[in-house]
């Protein structure tokens, strides 16, 4: 199952797709644990809920 990160930046608003939850957790978070947009490196969020 793929996951998406939606960007919070109004000037970007791109969606970043992750192949799986491992990719999401390992590669798409910053040092503070927030999800990061793959386009602008700004903060994003995952619209769909999931459990780890
Ligand atoms: Zn962005």
mmCIF file of the protein (N, C-alpha, C, O) and its ligand, coordinates in Angstrom:
data_MODEL
# 
_entry.id   MODEL 
# 
loop_
_entity.id 
_entity.type 
_entity.pdbx_number_of_molecules 
1 polymer     1 
2 non-polymer 1 
# 
_entity_poly.entity_id                      1 
_entity_poly.type                           'polypeptide(L)' 
_entity_poly.nstd_linkage                   no 
_entity_poly.nstd_monomer                   no 
_entity_poly.pdbx_seq_one_letter_code       
;(UNK)(UNK)(UNK)(UNK)(UNK)(UNK)(UNK)(UNK)(UNK)(UNK)(UNK)(UNK)(UNK)(UNK)(UNK)(UNK)
(UNK)(UNK)(UNK)(UNK)(UNK)(UNK)(UNK)(UNK)(UNK)(UNK)(UNK)(UNK)(UNK)(UNK)(UNK)(UNK)
(UNK)(UNK)(UNK)(UNK)(UNK)(UNK)(UNK)(UNK)(UNK)(UNK)(UNK)(UNK)(UNK)(UNK)(UNK)(UNK)
(UNK)(UNK)(UNK)(UNK)
;
_entity_poly.pdbx_seq_one_letter_code_can   XXXXXXXXXXXXXXXXXXXXXXXXXXXXXXXXXXXXXXXXXXXXXXXXXXXX 
_entity_poly.pdbx_strand_id                 A 
# 
loop_
_entity_poly_seq.entity_id 
_entity_poly_seq.num 
_entity_poly_seq.mon_id 
_entity_poly_seq.hetero 
1 1  UNK n 
1 2  UNK n 
1 3  UNK n 
1 4  UNK n 
1 5  UNK n 
1 6  UNK n 
1 7  UNK n 
1 8  UNK n 
1 9  UNK n 
1 10 UNK n 
1 11 UNK n 
1 12 UNK n 
1 13 UNK n 
1 14 UNK n 
1 15 UNK n 
1 16 UNK n 
1 17 UNK n 
1 18 UNK n 
1 19 UNK n 
1 20 UNK n 
1 21 UNK n 
1 22 UNK n 
1 23 UNK n 
1 24 UNK n 
1 25 UNK n 
1 26 UNK n 
1 27 UNK n 
1 28 UNK n 
1 29 UNK n 
1 30 UNK n 
1 31 UNK n 
1 32 UNK n 
1 33 UNK n 
1 34 UNK n 
1 35 UNK n 
1 36 UNK n 
1 37 UNK n 
1 38 UNK n 
1 39 UNK n 
1 40 UNK n 
1 41 UNK n 
1 42 UNK n 
1 43 UNK n 
1 44 UNK n 
1 45 UNK n 
1 46 UNK n 
1 47 UNK n 
1 48 UNK n 
1 49 UNK n 
1 50 UNK n 
1 51 UNK n 
1 52 UNK n 
# 
loop_
_struct_asym.id 
_struct_asym.entity_id 
A 1 
B 2 
# 
loop_
_chem_comp.id 
_chem_comp.type 
_chem_comp.mon_nstd_flag 
UNK 'L-peptide linking' . 
ZN  non-polymer         . 
# 
_pdbx_entity_nonpoly.entity_id   2 
_pdbx_entity_nonpoly.name        ? 
_pdbx_entity_nonpoly.comp_id     ZN 
# 
_pdbx_nonpoly_scheme.asym_id         B 
_pdbx_nonpoly_scheme.entity_id       2 
_pdbx_nonpoly_scheme.mon_id          ZN 
_pdbx_nonpoly_scheme.ndb_seq_num     1 
_pdbx_nonpoly_scheme.pdb_seq_num     101 
_pdbx_nonpoly_scheme.auth_seq_num    101 
_pdbx_nonpoly_scheme.pdb_mon_id      ZN 
_pdbx_nonpoly_scheme.auth_mon_id     ZN 
_pdbx_nonpoly_scheme.pdb_strand_id   A 
_pdbx_nonpoly_scheme.pdb_ins_code    . 
# 
loop_
_atom_site.group_PDB 
_atom_site.id 
_atom_site.type_symbol 
_atom_site.label_atom_id 
_atom_site.label_alt_id 
_atom_site.label_comp_id 
_atom_site.label_asym_id 
_atom_site.label_entity_id 
_atom_site.label_seq_id 
_atom_site.pdbx_PDB_ins_code 
_atom_site.Cartn_x 
_atom_site.Cartn_y 
_atom_site.Cartn_z 
_atom_site.occupancy 
_atom_site.B_iso_or_equiv 
_atom_site.pdbx_formal_charge 
_atom_site.auth_seq_id 
_atom_site.auth_comp_id 
_atom_site.auth_asym_id 
_atom_site.auth_atom_id 
_atom_site.pdbx_PDB_model_num 
ATOM   1   N  N  . UNK A 1 1  ? 0.839  -1.193 0.000  1.00 0.00 ? 1   UNK A N  1 
ATOM   2   C  CA . UNK A 1 1  ? 0.000  0.000  0.000  1.00 0.00 ? 1   UNK A CA 1 
ATOM   3   C  C  . UNK A 1 1  ? 0.876  1.246  0.000  1.00 0.00 ? 1   UNK A C  1 
ATOM   4   O  O  . UNK A 1 1  ? 1.869  1.309  0.726  1.00 0.00 ? 1   UNK A O  1 
ATOM   5   N  N  . UNK A 1 2  ? 0.519  2.219  -0.797 1.00 0.00 ? 2   UNK A N  1 
ATOM   6   C  CA . UNK A 1 2  ? 1.276  3.467  -0.869 1.00 0.00 ? 2   UNK A CA 1 
ATOM   7   C  C  . UNK A 1 2  ? 0.633  4.512  0.034  1.00 0.00 ? 2   UNK A C  1 
ATOM   8   O  O  . UNK A 1 2  ? -0.561 4.475  0.333  1.00 0.00 ? 2   UNK A O  1 
ATOM   9   N  N  . UNK A 1 3  ? 1.482  5.445  0.453  1.00 0.00 ? 3   UNK A N  1 
ATOM   10  C  CA . UNK A 1 3  ? 1.005  6.529  1.292  1.00 0.00 ? 3   UNK A CA 1 
ATOM   11  C  C  . UNK A 1 3  ? 1.353  7.847  0.644  1.00 0.00 ? 3   UNK A C  1 
ATOM   12  O  O  . UNK A 1 3  ? 2.300  7.928  -0.138 1.00 0.00 ? 3   UNK A O  1 
ATOM   13  N  N  . UNK A 1 4  ? 0.603  8.871  0.958  1.00 0.00 ? 4   UNK A N  1 
ATOM   14  C  CA . UNK A 1 4  ? 0.900  10.176 0.406  1.00 0.00 ? 4   UNK A CA 1 
ATOM   15  C  C  . UNK A 1 4  ? 1.112  11.182 1.513  1.00 0.00 ? 4   UNK A C  1 
ATOM   16  O  O  . UNK A 1 4  ? 0.472  11.133 2.563  1.00 0.00 ? 4   UNK A O  1 
ATOM   17  N  N  . UNK A 1 5  ? 2.046  12.114 1.246  1.00 0.00 ? 5   UNK A N  1 
ATOM   18  C  CA . UNK A 1 5  ? 2.261  13.246 2.138  1.00 0.00 ? 5   UNK A CA 1 
ATOM   19  C  C  . UNK A 1 5  ? 1.783  14.486 1.397  1.00 0.00 ? 5   UNK A C  1 
ATOM   20  O  O  . UNK A 1 5  ? 2.270  14.793 0.309  1.00 0.00 ? 5   UNK A O  1 
ATOM   21  N  N  . UNK A 1 6  ? 0.843  15.185 1.979  1.00 0.00 ? 6   UNK A N  1 
ATOM   22  C  CA . UNK A 1 6  ? 0.352  16.424 1.397  1.00 0.00 ? 6   UNK A CA 1 
ATOM   23  C  C  . UNK A 1 6  ? 1.119  17.586 2.009  1.00 0.00 ? 6   UNK A C  1 
ATOM   24  O  O  . UNK A 1 6  ? 1.309  17.641 3.224  1.00 0.00 ? 6   UNK A O  1 
ATOM   25  N  N  . UNK A 1 7  ? 1.566  18.526 1.156  1.00 0.00 ? 7   UNK A N  1 
ATOM   26  C  CA . UNK A 1 7  ? 2.356  19.653 1.635  1.00 0.00 ? 7   UNK A CA 1 
ATOM   27  C  C  . UNK A 1 7  ? 1.460  20.703 2.290  1.00 0.00 ? 7   UNK A C  1 
ATOM   28  O  O  . UNK A 1 7  ? 0.356  20.981 1.821  1.00 0.00 ? 7   UNK A O  1 
ATOM   29  N  N  . UNK A 1 8  ? 1.957  21.275 3.375  1.00 0.00 ? 8   UNK A N  1 
ATOM   30  C  CA . UNK A 1 8  ? 1.198  22.330 4.052  1.00 0.00 ? 8   UNK A CA 1 
ATOM   31  C  C  . UNK A 1 8  ? 1.433  23.700 3.431  1.00 0.00 ? 8   UNK A C  1 
ATOM   32  O  O  . UNK A 1 8  ? 0.667  24.631 3.677  1.00 0.00 ? 8   UNK A O  1 
ATOM   33  N  N  . UNK A 1 9  ? 2.480  23.831 2.632  1.00 0.00 ? 9   UNK A N  1 
ATOM   34  C  CA . UNK A 1 9  ? 2.824  25.125 2.057  1.00 0.00 ? 9   UNK A CA 1 
ATOM   35  C  C  . UNK A 1 9  ? 1.849  25.473 0.931  1.00 0.00 ? 9   UNK A C  1 
ATOM   36  O  O  . UNK A 1 9  ? 1.709  24.723 -0.035 1.00 0.00 ? 9   UNK A O  1 
ATOM   37  N  N  . UNK A 1 10 ? 1.185  26.609 1.067  1.00 0.00 ? 10  UNK A N  1 
ATOM   38  C  CA . UNK A 1 10 ? 0.185  26.993 0.073  1.00 0.00 ? 10  UNK A CA 1 
ATOM   39  C  C  . UNK A 1 10 ? 0.797  27.268 -1.296 1.00 0.00 ? 10  UNK A C  1 
ATOM   40  O  O  . UNK A 1 10 ? 0.111  27.189 -2.314 1.00 0.00 ? 10  UNK A O  1 
ATOM   41  N  N  . UNK A 1 11 ? 2.086  27.592 -1.318 1.00 0.00 ? 11  UNK A N  1 
ATOM   42  C  CA . UNK A 1 11 ? 2.754  27.843 -2.586 1.00 0.00 ? 11  UNK A CA 1 
ATOM   43  C  C  . UNK A 1 11 ? 3.226  26.567 -3.266 1.00 0.00 ? 11  UNK A C  1 
ATOM   44  O  O  . UNK A 1 11 ? 3.649  26.592 -4.422 1.00 0.00 ? 11  UNK A O  1 
ATOM   45  N  N  . UNK A 1 12 ? 3.155  25.481 -2.568 1.00 0.00 ? 12  UNK A N  1 
ATOM   46  C  CA . UNK A 1 12 ? 3.628  24.197 -3.096 1.00 0.00 ? 12  UNK A CA 1 
ATOM   47  C  C  . UNK A 1 12 ? 2.443  23.267 -3.313 1.00 0.00 ? 12  UNK A C  1 
ATOM   48  O  O  . UNK A 1 12 ? 2.063  22.998 -4.452 1.00 0.00 ? 12  UNK A O  1 
ATOM   49  N  N  . UNK A 1 13 ? 1.869  22.784 -2.241 1.00 0.00 ? 13  UNK A N  1 
ATOM   50  C  CA . UNK A 1 13 ? 0.687  21.928 -2.272 1.00 0.00 ? 13  UNK A CA 1 
ATOM   51  C  C  . UNK A 1 13 ? 0.864  20.689 -3.126 1.00 0.00 ? 13  UNK A C  1 
ATOM   52  O  O  . UNK A 1 13 ? -0.102 20.156 -3.672 1.00 0.00 ? 13  UNK A O  1 
ATOM   53  N  N  . UNK A 1 14 ? 2.091  20.236 -3.239 1.00 0.00 ? 14  UNK A N  1 
ATOM   54  C  CA . UNK A 1 14 ? 2.355  19.004 -3.969 1.00 0.00 ? 14  UNK A CA 1 
ATOM   55  C  C  . UNK A 1 14 ? 2.099  17.813 -3.056 1.00 0.00 ? 14  UNK A C  1 
ATOM   56  O  O  . UNK A 1 14 ? 2.092  17.929 -1.830 1.00 0.00 ? 14  UNK A O  1 
ATOM   57  N  N  . UNK A 1 15 ? 1.893  16.687 -3.682 1.00 0.00 ? 15  UNK A N  1 
ATOM   58  C  CA . UNK A 1 15 ? 1.733  15.444 -2.926 1.00 0.00 ? 15  UNK A CA 1 
ATOM   59  C  C  . UNK A 1 15 ? 2.936  14.563 -3.197 1.00 0.00 ? 15  UNK A C  1 
ATOM   60  O  O  . UNK A 1 15 ? 3.332  14.360 -4.345 1.00 0.00 ? 15  UNK A O  1 
ATOM   61  N  N  . UNK A 1 16 ? 3.508  14.047 -2.130 1.00 0.00 ? 16  UNK A N  1 
ATOM   62  C  CA . UNK A 1 16 ? 4.657  13.153 -2.236 1.00 0.00 ? 16  UNK A CA 1 
ATOM   63  C  C  . UNK A 1 16 ? 4.205  11.734 -1.942 1.00 0.00 ? 16  UNK A C  1 
ATOM   64  O  O  . UNK A 1 16 ? 3.636  11.464 -0.884 1.00 0.00 ? 16  UNK A O  1 
ATOM   65  N  N  . UNK A 1 17 ? 4.457  10.833 -2.873 1.00 0.00 ? 17  UNK A N  1 
ATOM   66  C  CA . UNK A 1 17 ? 4.051  9.442  -2.676 1.00 0.00 ? 17  UNK A CA 1 
ATOM   67  C  C  . UNK A 1 17 ? 5.183  8.623  -2.095 1.00 0.00 ? 17  UNK A C  1 
ATOM   68  O  O  . UNK A 1 17 ? 6.349  8.786  -2.454 1.00 0.00 ? 17  UNK A O  1 
ATOM   69  N  N  . UNK A 1 18 ? 4.810  7.744  -1.193 1.00 0.00 ? 18  UNK A N  1 
ATOM   70  C  CA . UNK A 1 18 ? 5.777  6.809  -0.625 1.00 0.00 ? 18  UNK A CA 1 
ATOM   71  C  C  . UNK A 1 18 ? 5.327  5.402  -0.981 1.00 0.00 ? 18  UNK A C  1 
ATOM   72  O  O  . UNK A 1 18 ? 4.136  5.091  -0.994 1.00 0.00 ? 18  UNK A O  1 
ATOM   73  N  N  . UNK A 1 19 ? 6.297  4.573  -1.266 1.00 0.00 ? 19  UNK A N  1 
ATOM   74  C  CA . UNK A 1 19 ? 5.970  3.207  -1.690 1.00 0.00 ? 19  UNK A CA 1 
ATOM   75  C  C  . UNK A 1 19 ? 5.314  2.401  -0.585 1.00 0.00 ? 19  UNK A C  1 
ATOM   76  O  O  . UNK A 1 19 ? 4.407  1.607  -0.833 1.00 0.00 ? 19  UNK A O  1 
ATOM   77  N  N  . UNK A 1 20 ? 5.777  2.611  0.621  1.00 0.00 ? 20  UNK A N  1 
ATOM   78  C  CA . UNK A 1 20 ? 5.248  1.841  1.738  1.00 0.00 ? 20  UNK A CA 1 
ATOM   79  C  C  . UNK A 1 20 ? 5.511  2.596  3.028  1.00 0.00 ? 20  UNK A C  1 
ATOM   80  O  O  . UNK A 1 20 ? 6.136  3.657  3.030  1.00 0.00 ? 20  UNK A O  1 
ATOM   81  N  N  . UNK A 1 21 ? 5.033  2.041  4.102  1.00 0.00 ? 21  UNK A N  1 
ATOM   82  C  CA . UNK A 1 21 ? 5.121  2.753  5.368  1.00 0.00 ? 21  UNK A CA 1 
ATOM   83  C  C  . UNK A 1 21 ? 6.563  2.859  5.845  1.00 0.00 ? 21  UNK A C  1 
ATOM   84  O  O  . UNK A 1 21 ? 6.916  3.815  6.536  1.00 0.00 ? 21  UNK A O  1 
ATOM   85  N  N  . UNK A 1 22 ? 7.401  1.891  5.487  1.00 0.00 ? 22  UNK A N  1 
ATOM   86  C  CA . UNK A 1 22 ? 8.808  1.948  5.890  1.00 0.00 ? 22  UNK A CA 1 
ATOM   87  C  C  . UNK A 1 22 ? 9.506  3.118  5.214  1.00 0.00 ? 22  UNK A C  1 
ATOM   88  O  O  . UNK A 1 22 ? 10.289 3.829  5.843  1.00 0.00 ? 22  UNK A O  1 
ATOM   89  N  N  . UNK A 1 23 ? 9.223  3.315  3.940  1.00 0.00 ? 23  UNK A N  1 
ATOM   90  C  CA . UNK A 1 23 ? 9.785  4.452  3.208  1.00 0.00 ? 23  UNK A CA 1 
ATOM   91  C  C  . UNK A 1 23 ? 9.312  5.756  3.847  1.00 0.00 ? 23  UNK A C  1 
ATOM   92  O  O  . UNK A 1 23 ? 10.087 6.695  4.027  1.00 0.00 ? 23  UNK A O  1 
ATOM   93  N  N  . UNK A 1 24 ? 8.048  5.790  4.180  1.00 0.00 ? 24  UNK A N  1 
ATOM   94  C  CA . UNK A 1 24 ? 7.458  6.978  4.789  1.00 0.00 ? 24  UNK A CA 1 
ATOM   95  C  C  . UNK A 1 24 ? 8.155  7.319  6.108  1.00 0.00 ? 24  UNK A C  1 
ATOM   96  O  O  . UNK A 1 24 ? 8.565  8.460  6.325  1.00 0.00 ? 24  UNK A O  1 
ATOM   97  N  N  . UNK A 1 25 ? 8.282  6.341  6.969  1.00 0.00 ? 25  UNK A N  1 
ATOM   98  C  CA . UNK A 1 25 ? 8.834  6.575  8.305  1.00 0.00 ? 25  UNK A CA 1 
ATOM   99  C  C  . UNK A 1 25 ? 10.327 6.873  8.249  1.00 0.00 ? 25  UNK A C  1 
ATOM   100 O  O  . UNK A 1 25 ? 10.815 7.762  8.947  1.00 0.00 ? 25  UNK A O  1 
ATOM   101 N  N  . UNK A 1 26 ? 11.050 6.127  7.418  1.00 0.00 ? 26  UNK A N  1 
ATOM   102 C  CA . UNK A 1 26 ? 12.506 6.268  7.398  1.00 0.00 ? 26  UNK A CA 1 
ATOM   103 C  C  . UNK A 1 26 ? 12.977 7.492  6.629  1.00 0.00 ? 26  UNK A C  1 
ATOM   104 O  O  . UNK A 1 26 ? 13.906 8.181  7.050  1.00 0.00 ? 26  UNK A O  1 
ATOM   105 N  N  . UNK A 1 27 ? 12.337 7.758  5.510  1.00 0.00 ? 27  UNK A N  1 
ATOM   106 C  CA . UNK A 1 27 ? 12.905 8.730  4.569  1.00 0.00 ? 27  UNK A CA 1 
ATOM   107 C  C  . UNK A 1 27 ? 12.141 10.034 4.449  1.00 0.00 ? 27  UNK A C  1 
ATOM   108 O  O  . UNK A 1 27 ? 12.637 10.990 3.854  1.00 0.00 ? 27  UNK A O  1 
ATOM   109 N  N  . UNK A 1 28 ? 10.962 10.085 4.995  1.00 0.00 ? 28  UNK A N  1 
ATOM   110 C  CA . UNK A 1 28 ? 10.119 11.256 4.766  1.00 0.00 ? 28  UNK A CA 1 
ATOM   111 C  C  . UNK A 1 28 ? 9.802  12.022 6.031  1.00 0.00 ? 28  UNK A C  1 
ATOM   112 O  O  . UNK A 1 28 ? 8.786  12.712 6.111  1.00 0.00 ? 28  UNK A O  1 
ATOM   113 N  N  . UNK A 1 29 ? 10.684 11.899 7.031  1.00 0.00 ? 29  UNK A N  1 
ATOM   114 C  CA . UNK A 1 29 ? 10.484 12.691 8.235  1.00 0.00 ? 29  UNK A CA 1 
ATOM   115 C  C  . UNK A 1 29 ? 11.757 13.476 8.530  1.00 0.00 ? 29  UNK A C  1 
ATOM   116 O  O  . UNK A 1 29 ? 12.860 13.045 8.194  1.00 0.00 ? 29  UNK A O  1 
ATOM   117 N  N  . UNK A 1 30 ? 11.587 14.627 9.159  1.00 0.00 ? 30  UNK A N  1 
ATOM   118 C  CA . UNK A 1 30 ? 12.764 15.384 9.573  1.00 0.00 ? 30  UNK A CA 1 
ATOM   119 C  C  . UNK A 1 30 ? 13.199 14.930 10.957 1.00 0.00 ? 30  UNK A C  1 
ATOM   120 O  O  . UNK A 1 30 ? 12.638 13.991 11.522 1.00 0.00 ? 30  UNK A O  1 
ATOM   121 N  N  . UNK A 1 31 ? 14.200 15.602 11.491 1.00 0.00 ? 31  UNK A N  1 
ATOM   122 C  CA . UNK A 1 31 ? 14.784 15.146 12.754 1.00 0.00 ? 31  UNK A CA 1 
ATOM   123 C  C  . UNK A 1 31 ? 13.808 15.262 13.915 1.00 0.00 ? 31  UNK A C  1 
ATOM   124 O  O  . UNK A 1 31 ? 13.980 14.607 14.943 1.00 0.00 ? 31  UNK A O  1 
ATOM   125 N  N  . UNK A 1 32 ? 12.799 16.084 13.756 1.00 0.00 ? 32  UNK A N  1 
ATOM   126 C  CA . UNK A 1 32 ? 11.802 16.243 14.813 1.00 0.00 ? 32  UNK A CA 1 
ATOM   127 C  C  . UNK A 1 32 ? 10.634 15.278 14.660 1.00 0.00 ? 32  UNK A C  1 
ATOM   128 O  O  . UNK A 1 32 ? 9.721  15.259 15.486 1.00 0.00 ? 32  UNK A O  1 
ATOM   129 N  N  . UNK A 1 33 ? 10.670 14.480 13.604 1.00 0.00 ? 33  UNK A N  1 
ATOM   130 C  CA . UNK A 1 33 ? 9.637  13.480 13.423 1.00 0.00 ? 33  UNK A CA 1 
ATOM   131 C  C  . UNK A 1 33 ? 8.443  13.938 12.611 1.00 0.00 ? 33  UNK A C  1 
ATOM   132 O  O  . UNK A 1 33 ? 7.453  13.216 12.494 1.00 0.00 ? 33  UNK A O  1 
ATOM   133 N  N  . UNK A 1 34 ? 8.531  15.140 12.046 1.00 0.00 ? 34  UNK A N  1 
ATOM   134 C  CA . UNK A 1 34 ? 7.437  15.623 11.208 1.00 0.00 ? 34  UNK A CA 1 
ATOM   135 C  C  . UNK A 1 34 ? 7.609  15.122 9.779  1.00 0.00 ? 34  UNK A C  1 
ATOM   136 O  O  . UNK A 1 34 ? 8.729  14.930 9.306  1.00 0.00 ? 34  UNK A O  1 
ATOM   137 N  N  . UNK A 1 35 ? 6.515  14.919 9.116  1.00 0.00 ? 35  UNK A N  1 
ATOM   138 C  CA . UNK A 1 35 ? 6.579  14.514 7.717  1.00 0.00 ? 35  UNK A CA 1 
ATOM   139 C  C  . UNK A 1 35 ? 7.017  15.695 6.855  1.00 0.00 ? 35  UNK A C  1 
ATOM   140 O  O  . UNK A 1 35 ? 6.653  16.842 7.116  1.00 0.00 ? 35  UNK A O  1 
ATOM   141 N  N  . UNK A 1 36 ? 7.796  15.397 5.833  1.00 0.00 ? 36  UNK A N  1 
ATOM   142 C  CA . UNK A 1 36 ? 8.411  16.428 5.011  1.00 0.00 ? 36  UNK A CA 1 
ATOM   143 C  C  . UNK A 1 36 ? 7.987  16.260 3.558  1.00 0.00 ? 36  UNK A C  1 
ATOM   144 O  O  . UNK A 1 36 ? 7.955  15.150 3.027  1.00 0.00 ? 36  UNK A O  1 
ATOM   145 N  N  . UNK A 1 37 ? 7.666  17.376 2.931  1.00 0.00 ? 37  UNK A N  1 
ATOM   146 C  CA . UNK A 1 37 ? 7.337  17.408 1.510  1.00 0.00 ? 37  UNK A CA 1 
ATOM   147 C  C  . UNK A 1 37 ? 8.577  17.058 0.690  1.00 0.00 ? 37  UNK A C  1 
ATOM   148 O  O  . UNK A 1 37 ? 9.665  17.561 0.969  1.00 0.00 ? 37  UNK A O  1 
ATOM   149 N  N  . UNK A 1 38 ? 8.421  16.202 -0.316 1.00 0.00 ? 38  UNK A N  1 
ATOM   150 C  CA . UNK A 1 38 ? 9.542  15.824 -1.157 1.00 0.00 ? 38  UNK A CA 1 
ATOM   151 C  C  . UNK A 1 38 ? 9.889  16.862 -2.203 1.00 0.00 ? 38  UNK A C  1 
ATOM   152 O  O  . UNK A 1 38 ? 10.907 16.740 -2.884 1.00 0.00 ? 38  UNK A O  1 
ATOM   153 N  N  . UNK A 1 39 ? 9.055  17.887 -2.341 1.00 0.00 ? 39  UNK A N  1 
ATOM   154 C  CA . UNK A 1 39 ? 9.261  18.901 -3.381 1.00 0.00 ? 39  UNK A CA 1 
ATOM   155 C  C  . UNK A 1 39 ? 9.935  20.147 -2.836 1.00 0.00 ? 39  UNK A C  1 
ATOM   156 O  O  . UNK A 1 39 ? 10.899 20.640 -3.421 1.00 0.00 ? 39  UNK A O  1 
ATOM   157 N  N  . UNK A 1 40 ? 9.432  20.662 -1.716 1.00 0.00 ? 40  UNK A N  1 
ATOM   158 C  CA . UNK A 1 40 ? 9.970  21.909 -1.176 1.00 0.00 ? 40  UNK A CA 1 
ATOM   159 C  C  . UNK A 1 40 ? 10.677 21.689 0.164  1.00 0.00 ? 40  UNK A C  1 
ATOM   160 O  O  . UNK A 1 40 ? 11.232 22.629 0.731  1.00 0.00 ? 40  UNK A O  1 
ATOM   161 N  N  . UNK A 1 41 ? 10.659 20.464 0.668  1.00 0.00 ? 41  UNK A N  1 
ATOM   162 C  CA . UNK A 1 41 ? 11.266 20.105 1.950  1.00 0.00 ? 41  UNK A CA 1 
ATOM   163 C  C  . UNK A 1 41 ? 10.570 20.794 3.125  1.00 0.00 ? 41  UNK A C  1 
ATOM   164 O  O  . UNK A 1 41 ? 11.103 20.823 4.234  1.00 0.00 ? 41  UNK A O  1 
ATOM   165 N  N  . UNK A 1 42 ? 9.402  21.337 2.886  1.00 0.00 ? 42  UNK A N  1 
ATOM   166 C  CA . UNK A 1 42 ? 8.630  21.929 3.960  1.00 0.00 ? 42  UNK A CA 1 
ATOM   167 C  C  . UNK A 1 42 ? 7.821  20.870 4.696  1.00 0.00 ? 42  UNK A C  1 
ATOM   168 O  O  . UNK A 1 42 ? 7.895  19.683 4.379  1.00 0.00 ? 42  UNK A O  1 
ATOM   169 N  N  . UNK A 1 43 ? 7.063  21.304 5.662  1.00 0.00 ? 43  UNK A N  1 
ATOM   170 C  CA . UNK A 1 43 ? 6.277  20.361 6.451  1.00 0.00 ? 43  UNK A CA 1 
ATOM   171 C  C  . UNK A 1 43 ? 5.077  19.864 5.673  1.00 0.00 ? 43  UNK A C  1 
ATOM   172 O  O  . UNK A 1 43 ? 4.423  20.614 4.948  1.00 0.00 ? 43  UNK A O  1 
ATOM   173 N  N  . UNK A 1 44 ? 4.808  18.600 5.840  1.00 0.00 ? 44  UNK A N  1 
ATOM   174 C  CA . UNK A 1 44 ? 3.635  18.011 5.220  1.00 0.00 ? 44  UNK A CA 1 
ATOM   175 C  C  . UNK A 1 44 ? 2.878  17.183 6.228  1.00 0.00 ? 44  UNK A C  1 
ATOM   176 O  O  . UNK A 1 44 ? 3.255  17.115 7.398  1.00 0.00 ? 44  UNK A O  1 
ATOM   177 N  N  . UNK A 1 45 ? 1.823  16.562 5.780  1.00 0.00 ? 45  UNK A N  1 
ATOM   178 C  CA . UNK A 1 45 ? 1.050  15.690 6.658  1.00 0.00 ? 45  UNK A CA 1 
ATOM   179 C  C  . UNK A 1 45 ? 0.485  14.547 5.839  1.00 0.00 ? 45  UNK A C  1 
ATOM   180 O  O  . UNK A 1 45 ? 0.389  14.633 4.614  1.00 0.00 ? 45  UNK A O  1 
ATOM   181 N  N  . UNK A 1 46 ? 0.111  13.476 6.521  1.00 0.00 ? 46  UNK A N  1 
ATOM   182 C  CA . UNK A 1 46 ? -0.450 12.313 5.850  1.00 0.00 ? 46  UNK A CA 1 
ATOM   183 C  C  . UNK A 1 46 ? -1.956 12.342 6.037  1.00 0.00 ? 46  UNK A C  1 
ATOM   184 O  O  . UNK A 1 46 ? -2.435 12.159 7.156  1.00 0.00 ? 46  UNK A O  1 
ATOM   185 N  N  . UNK A 1 47 ? -2.710 12.566 4.981  1.00 0.00 ? 47  UNK A N  1 
ATOM   186 C  CA . UNK A 1 47 ? -4.166 12.691 5.113  1.00 0.00 ? 47  UNK A CA 1 
ATOM   187 C  C  . UNK A 1 47 ? -4.837 11.418 5.566  1.00 0.00 ? 47  UNK A C  1 
ATOM   188 O  O  . UNK A 1 47 ? -5.851 11.465 6.262  1.00 0.00 ? 47  UNK A O  1 
ATOM   189 N  N  . UNK A 1 48 ? -4.288 10.282 5.185  1.00 0.00 ? 48  UNK A N  1 
ATOM   190 C  CA . UNK A 1 48 ? -4.897 9.012  5.548  1.00 0.00 ? 48  UNK A CA 1 
ATOM   191 C  C  . UNK A 1 48 ? -4.285 8.498  6.836  1.00 0.00 ? 48  UNK A C  1 
ATOM   192 O  O  . UNK A 1 48 ? -3.068 8.528  7.014  1.00 0.00 ? 48  UNK A O  1 
ATOM   193 N  N  . UNK A 1 49 ? -5.121 8.036  7.715  1.00 0.00 ? 49  UNK A N  1 
ATOM   194 C  CA . UNK A 1 49 ? -4.622 7.515  8.967  1.00 0.00 ? 49  UNK A CA 1 
ATOM   195 C  C  . UNK A 1 49 ? -4.010 6.139  8.763  1.00 0.00 ? 49  UNK A C  1 
ATOM   196 O  O  . UNK A 1 49 ? -4.455 5.365  7.914  1.00 0.00 ? 49  UNK A O  1 
ATOM   197 N  N  . UNK A 1 50 ? -3.021 5.856  9.525  1.00 0.00 ? 50  UNK A N  1 
ATOM   198 C  CA . UNK A 1 50 ? -2.418 4.528  9.475  1.00 0.00 ? 50  UNK A CA 1 
ATOM   199 C  C  . UNK A 1 50 ? -1.844 4.221  10.839 1.00 0.00 ? 50  UNK A C  1 
ATOM   200 O  O  . UNK A 1 50 ? -1.624 5.118  11.653 1.00 0.00 ? 50  UNK A O  1 
ATOM   201 N  N  . UNK A 1 51 ? -1.610 2.979  11.075 1.00 0.00 ? 51  UNK A N  1 
ATOM   202 C  CA . UNK A 1 51 ? -1.011 2.555  12.343 1.00 0.00 ? 51  UNK A CA 1 
ATOM   203 C  C  . UNK A 1 51 ? 0.380  2.013  12.091 1.00 0.00 ? 51  UNK A C  1 
ATOM   204 O  O  . UNK A 1 51 ? 0.624  1.377  11.065 1.00 0.00 ? 51  UNK A O  1 
ATOM   205 N  N  . UNK A 1 52 ? 1.283  2.255  13.005 1.00 0.00 ? 52  UNK A N  1 
ATOM   206 C  CA . UNK A 1 52 ? 2.658  1.800  12.844 1.00 0.00 ? 52  UNK A CA 1 
ATOM   207 C  C  . UNK A 1 52 ? 2.892  0.553  13.664 1.00 0.00 ? 52  UNK A C  1 
ATOM   208 O  O  . UNK A 1 52 ? 3.997  0.011  13.662 1.00 0.00 ? 52  UNK A O  1 
HETATM 209 ZN ZN . ZN  B 2 .  ? 5.974  21.255 -0.605 1.00 0.00 ? 101 ZN  A ZN 1 
# 
